[in-house]
């Protein structure tokens, strides 16, 4: 095999596929990036058997062939080469020469035949969204997946399609995030759980441009994302997702309309007094036109008043401040509506059309 491509194209491709190289594996071949120049395009592929990524890069194929190269050393070499054309050449003994200007590296490769190719997925129905929309939806929900493996379903997100609506849901046992997207056409009903790791990596690769599209395909076991000459294939998480609709309620005793930025900044200031790992709640005391926020820790105490519009009863309730901050940060509206029942029931932050819903469970507190 012999190929020539620019350093910038190579770096971009390697950065994309590196996201699916496993950090630990008993199969050394999976620690490699496959360079496939057997056809008329140069393809880079990586696969950790849960997540696989393939991307095409611009370049010239002088001699067809393929080689698997250790991902770590290959990406380090490529990043530190001069900004010029790179020649990658292999011989029959799988020795690989990487040349750029006066720099020349010789490294051992592995047979491309031994590489674990991406599974071939039947593409029955294509769901199309803009890159901007998918990137935003992931940003606005990914923070409330669970990071422990004790409940696998909580480490993923529910993608649920009904007619022309895509609903994306995440939860970790203390909070719930829902985003609703209107699609351009109607689709058959689908429900799958996508690993959070996959969505994080997809989000990093997406350009986020409104004009660029992502095509998604679902099967019983896999999801495929196709965009910008890149294909991401991921296994799904098996199992029946939680009954989300049973957790949602439109009943409330207190409704608060408040400036989002003011509330976020106030909670942010309050957390200055909370040490890492310290579980001090922020106590919210809702009166007629004023919401008082209080926090007390070993470092000191703070209280601040914010002007609000209130419907219903006065209420005092406590929350983990981080959970409020996470939700408020990803809401783009200038004002937000909080719906509350009592000090033991969850708080709902949602817009009128329920395009987003954030449910946060309260915490017990001693009145300050």
C-alpha positions as CSV (number, residue, x, y, z in Angstrom):
1,X,0.0,0.0,0.0
2,X,1.2,3.5,-0.7
3,X,-0.9,6.7,-0.1
4,X,-0.2,10.4,0.0
5,X,-2.4,12.9,1.9
6,X,-2.0,16.2,3.7
7,X,-1.1,16.3,7.3
8,X,-4.3,18.2,8.2
9,X,-6.6,15.7,6.5
10,X,-4.8,12.8,8.3
11,X,-4.9,14.5,11.7
12,X,-8.6,15.2,11.3
13,X,-9.4,11.6,10.3
14,X,-7.2,10.1,13.1
15,X,-8.9,12.4,15.7
16,X,-12.3,11.2,14.6
17,X,-11.6,7.5,14.7
18,X,-9.5,7.6,17.8
19,X,-12.7,8.0,19.8
20,X,-13.5,4.4,19.3
21,X,-10.1,2.9,20.2
22,X,-10.4,1.1,23.5
23,X,-8.2,2.1,26.4
24,X,-8.0,-1.5,27.7
25,X,-8.6,-4.6,25.6
26,X,-7.4,-8.3,25.5
27,X,-7.4,-8.0,21.7
28,X,-4.3,-6.1,20.5
29,X,-5.8,-5.6,17.0
30,X,-8.5,-3.4,18.5
31,X,-5.7,-1.0,19.7
32,X,-5.1,-0.2,16.0
33,X,-6.5,2.1,13.4
34,X,-7.2,0.4,10.1
35,X,-6.0,2.3,7.0
36,X,-7.9,0.8,4.1
37,X,-6.9,1.9,0.6
38,X,-8.3,-1.1,-1.3
39,X,-11.0,0.8,-3.1
40,X,-10.9,4.3,-4.6
41,X,-11.1,6.1,-1.2
42,X,-8.9,6.1,1.9
43,X,-10.8,5.0,4.9
44,X,-9.7,5.0,8.5
45,X,-11.6,2.7,10.9
46,X,-11.5,1.9,14.6
47,X,-13.7,-0.5,16.6
48,X,-13.9,-1.4,20.3
49,X,-16.8,-3.9,19.6
50,X,-19.3,-1.6,21.2
51,X,-18.6,1.5,19.2
52,X,-17.1,1.7,15.7
53,X,-16.1,4.7,13.7
54,X,-15.1,5.0,10.0
55,X,-14.2,8.1,8.2
56,X,-13.0,8.9,4.6
57,X,-10.1,11.3,4.1
58,X,-8.9,13.1,0.9
59,X,-5.7,11.8,-0.5
60,X,-4.0,9.9,-3.4
61,X,-3.8,6.2,-3.6
62,X,-0.6,5.2,-5.4
63,X,-0.8,1.5,-4.5
64,X,-3.9,-0.3,-3.1
65,X,-3.8,-2.2,0.1
66,X,-4.5,-1.9,3.9
67,X,-2.7,-2.0,7.2
68,X,-3.6,-1.8,10.9
69,X,-1.3,0.5,12.9
70,X,-1.2,1.0,16.7
71,X,-3.5,3.9,17.3
72,X,-1.5,5.6,20.1
73,X,1.8,5.7,18.3
74,X,0.2,6.5,14.9
75,X,-1.8,9.5,16.3
76,X,1.3,10.8,18.1
77,X,3.5,10.6,15.0
78,X,0.9,12.2,12.8
79,X,0.3,15.1,15.2
80,X,4.0,16.0,15.4
81,X,4.8,15.8,11.7
82,X,5.6,19.0,9.7
83,X,2.6,20.7,8.0
84,X,3.0,19.1,4.6
85,X,2.0,16.0,2.6
86,X,2.5,12.7,4.3
87,X,3.4,9.4,2.5
88,X,2.4,6.2,4.1
89,X,3.9,3.0,2.6
90,X,3.8,-0.6,3.6
91,X,5.8,-3.7,2.4
92,X,4.9,-7.4,2.4
93,X,6.3,-7.8,5.9
94,X,3.8,-5.2,7.2
95,X,6.6,-2.7,7.9
96,X,5.1,0.8,7.6
97,X,7.1,3.8,6.6
98,X,5.6,7.3,7.4
99,X,7.5,10.1,5.6
100,X,6.9,13.9,5.7
101,X,9.5,16.3,4.5
102,X,12.8,15.1,6.2
103,X,11.0,13.1,8.9
104,X,10.8,9.4,8.4
105,X,9.3,6.8,10.8
106,X,9.4,3.0,10.4
107,X,6.9,1.1,12.5
108,X,5.5,-2.4,12.5
109,X,1.9,-2.9,11.4
110,X,-0.6,-5.7,11.6
111,X,-2.6,-7.4,8.9
112,X,-5.7,-5.5,8.0
113,X,-7.4,-8.9,7.4
114,X,-7.4,-9.5,11.2
115,X,-9.2,-6.2,12.0
116,X,-12.8,-6.3,13.3
117,X,-14.8,-4.6,10.6
118,X,-17.9,-2.6,11.4
119,X,-21.1,-4.6,11.3
120,X,-23.1,-4.2,8.1
121,X,-26.5,-2.6,9.1
122,X,-29.6,-2.8,7.0
123,X,-30.8,0.7,6.3
124,X,-34.5,0.4,6.2
125,X,-35.8,3.8,7.3
126,X,-33.6,6.9,7.5
127,X,-34.3,9.5,10.2
128,X,-32.8,12.8,9.2
129,X,-32.0,15.7,11.6
130,X,-29.6,18.7,11.3
131,X,-26.2,18.4,12.9
132,X,-27.0,21.4,15.0
133,X,-30.2,19.9,16.4
134,X,-28.6,16.5,17.3
135,X,-25.6,18.2,19.0
136,X,-28.0,20.5,21.0
137,X,-30.3,17.7,22.0
138,X,-27.3,15.7,23.3
139,X,-25.9,18.7,25.2
140,X,-29.3,19.4,26.8
141,X,-29.8,15.8,28.1
142,X,-26.5,14.0,28.5
143,X,-25.6,15.5,31.9
144,X,-28.4,13.5,33.6
145,X,-27.3,10.0,32.6
146,X,-25.9,7.9,35.4
147,X,-22.1,7.3,35.4
148,X,-22.2,4.0,37.4
149,X,-22.8,0.7,35.7
150,X,-25.1,-0.7,38.4
151,X,-28.1,0.1,36.2
152,X,-27.0,-0.1,32.6
153,X,-30.2,1.5,31.2
154,X,-29.4,4.7,33.2
155,X,-26.0,5.0,31.4
156,X,-27.8,5.5,28.1
157,X,-30.5,7.8,26.6
158,X,-33.9,6.8,25.3
159,X,-34.6,7.7,21.7
160,X,-38.3,7.4,21.1
161,X,-40.0,8.2,17.8
162,X,-43.7,8.6,17.4
163,X,-45.1,10.0,14.2
164,X,-43.0,13.1,13.5
165,X,-41.7,13.6,17.1
166,X,-38.3,12.4,18.4
167,X,-38.2,12.4,22.2
168,X,-34.8,12.0,23.9
169,X,-34.8,11.1,27.6
170,X,-32.1,10.6,30.2
171,X,-32.3,10.0,34.0
172,X,-30.0,9.0,36.9
173,X,-32.5,8.4,39.7
174,X,-32.4,11.9,41.1
175,X,-33.4,13.9,38.0
176,X,-34.9,13.4,34.5
177,X,-34.2,15.4,31.3
178,X,-36.5,15.3,28.2
179,X,-36.1,17.1,24.9
180,X,-38.7,16.9,22.1
181,X,-37.8,17.5,18.5
182,X,-40.2,17.9,15.6
183,X,-39.0,15.9,12.6
184,X,-39.6,16.9,8.9
185,X,-41.7,13.8,8.2
186,X,-43.5,11.0,10.0
187,X,-41.8,7.7,10.9
188,X,-42.9,4.4,12.3
189,X,-42.8,4.1,16.1
190,X,-39.4,3.2,17.5
191,X,-37.9,3.0,21.0
192,X,-34.1,2.3,21.6
193,X,-31.6,3.1,24.3
194,X,-28.3,4.6,23.0
195,X,-25.2,4.4,25.2
196,X,-24.2,7.8,26.7
197,X,-20.6,7.2,25.6
198,X,-21.6,6.9,22.0
199,X,-23.6,10.1,22.1
200,X,-20.8,12.0,23.8
201,X,-18.4,10.9,21.1
202,X,-20.8,11.7,18.3
203,X,-21.4,15.1,19.7
204,X,-17.7,15.8,19.7
205,X,-17.4,14.9,16.0
206,X,-20.5,16.8,14.8
207,X,-19.8,20.1,13.2
208,X,-23.1,21.5,14.6
209,X,-24.0,23.3,11.5
210,X,-27.7,23.8,10.9
211,X,-27.4,23.2,7.1
212,X,-25.5,19.9,7.5
213,X,-27.6,16.7,8.1
214,X,-27.2,13.5,10.1
215,X,-28.8,10.3,8.9
216,X,-29.7,7.9,11.6
217,X,-30.7,4.2,11.2
218,X,-32.0,1.9,14.0
219,X,-32.0,-1.8,14.2
220,X,-32.8,-4.1,17.2
221,X,-29.2,-4.1,18.2
222,X,-27.5,-1.1,16.6
223,X,-27.7,2.6,15.8
224,X,-25.9,4.2,12.9
225,X,-25.0,7.9,12.5
226,X,-23.9,9.0,9.0
227,X,-22.6,12.5,8.4
228,X,-19.6,14.3,6.7
229,X,-18.2,11.2,5.2
230,X,-18.1,9.6,8.6
231,X,-20.1,6.5,9.9
232,X,-20.5,5.8,13.6
233,X,-22.0,2.4,14.5
234,X,-22.9,1.6,18.1
235,X,-24.5,-1.3,19.9
236,X,-27.7,-0.4,21.8
237,X,-28.3,-1.0,25.5
238,X,-30.8,-3.9,25.9
239,X,-33.8,-3.8,28.1
240,X,-37.1,-2.1,28.7
241,X,-36.6,1.6,29.5
242,X,-38.3,3.2,32.5
243,X,-42.0,4.2,32.2
244,X,-41.3,7.9,31.8
245,X,-44.9,9.1,31.4
246,X,-45.8,7.8,34.9
247,X,-43.2,10.1,36.3
248,X,-44.6,13.2,34.7
249,X,-47.4,15.3,36.2
250,X,-49.2,18.5,35.2
251,X,-50.5,19.1,38.7
252,X,-48.9,21.8,40.8
253,X,-49.7,24.0,43.8
254,X,-47.0,26.6,43.1
255,X,-45.8,28.0,39.8
256,X,-42.9,30.4,39.6
257,X,-41.8,32.5,36.6
258,X,-38.3,33.7,37.0
259,X,-35.4,35.2,35.0
260,X,-33.2,32.2,34.1
261,X,-29.9,34.1,34.2
262,X,-30.5,35.6,37.6
263,X,-31.5,32.3,39.1
264,X,-28.5,30.5,37.6
265,X,-26.0,33.2,38.7
266,X,-27.5,33.2,42.2
267,X,-27.2,29.4,42.6
268,X,-23.7,29.6,41.1
269,X,-22.7,32.1,43.8
270,X,-24.1,30.0,46.5
271,X,-22.0,27.0,45.5
272,X,-18.9,29.0,46.3
273,X,-19.5,27.9,49.9
274,X,-19.9,24.2,49.1
275,X,-16.7,22.1,49.2
276,X,-16.3,19.4,46.6
277,X,-18.2,16.3,47.6
278,X,-20.2,18.2,50.3
279,X,-23.9,17.6,49.9
280,X,-25.3,20.9,51.2
281,X,-28.7,21.7,49.7
282,X,-29.8,25.1,48.5
283,X,-33.0,26.1,50.3
284,X,-35.6,28.0,48.3
285,X,-38.2,29.9,50.1
286,X,-41.0,31.0,47.7
287,X,-43.1,34.0,48.8
288,X,-45.5,36.3,47.0
289,X,-43.1,38.3,44.8
290,X,-39.7,37.2,46.2
291,X,-37.8,33.9,46.1
292,X,-35.2,33.7,48.8
293,X,-32.3,31.3,48.2
294,X,-30.2,30.2,51.2
295,X,-27.2,28.0,51.7
296,X,-25.2,27.2,54.9
297,X,-22.0,25.2,55.1
298,X,-18.8,25.0,57.2
299,X,-17.3,27.8,55.1
300,X,-20.2,30.2,55.8
301,X,-23.7,31.1,54.7
302,X,-25.3,33.1,52.0
303,X,-28.8,34.3,51.2
304,X,-30.2,36.3,48.2
305,X,-33.6,37.4,47.1
306,X,-34.8,37.3,43.5
307,X,-38.0,39.0,42.2
308,X,-40.5,36.4,40.8
309,X,-44.0,36.0,39.4
310,X,-45.8,33.4,41.6
311,X,-49.1,31.6,41.3
312,X,-50.4,29.5,44.1
313,X,-49.0,28.7,47.6
314,X,-45.9,29.8,49.4
315,X,-43.3,26.9,49.7
316,X,-40.0,26.1,51.2
317,X,-38.0,23.4,49.4
318,X,-34.4,22.1,49.2
319,X,-32.4,20.9,46.2
320,X,-28.9,19.8,45.2
321,X,-27.7,23.0,43.7
322,X,-25.6,21.2,41.0
323,X,-28.8,19.6,39.6
324,X,-30.5,23.0,39.2
325,X,-27.3,24.5,37.6
326,X,-27.0,21.6,35.1
327,X,-30.6,22.1,33.9
328,X,-30.6,25.9,33.8
329,X,-27.3,26.0,31.9
330,X,-28.8,24.2,28.9
331,X,-32.1,26.1,28.7
332,X,-31.9,28.9,26.1
333,X,-35.1,30.8,27.2
334,X,-34.8,34.1,29.0
335,X,-37.4,33.2,31.6
336,X,-38.2,29.8,33.0
337,X,-41.3,28.3,34.7
338,X,-40.9,26.2,37.8
339,X,-43.8,23.9,38.8
340,X,-43.9,22.6,42.3
341,X,-46.3,20.6,44.5
342,X,-44.8,20.4,48.0
343,X,-41.4,20.1,49.7
344,X,-41.4,16.3,49.1
345,X,-42.5,16.3,45.4
346,X,-40.3,16.9,42.3
347,X,-39.8,20.3,40.7
348,X,-40.6,20.5,37.0
349,X,-38.8,23.1,34.8
350,X,-40.5,23.2,31.4
351,X,-41.8,25.4,28.6
352,X,-45.4,25.7,27.5
353,X,-45.1,23.3,24.6
354,X,-43.0,20.8,26.7
355,X,-40.2,20.9,24.2
356,X,-38.0,20.5,27.2
357,X,-38.8,19.1,30.7
358,X,-36.4,18.8,33.6
359,X,-37.6,17.0,36.7
360,X,-35.5,17.4,39.8
361,X,-36.1,15.6,43.1
362,X,-35.9,17.7,46.3
363,X,-33.7,16.9,49.2
364,X,-34.4,17.0,52.9
365,X,-33.0,19.9,54.8
366,X,-33.0,21.5,58.2
367,X,-34.5,25.0,58.0
368,X,-31.7,27.6,58.1
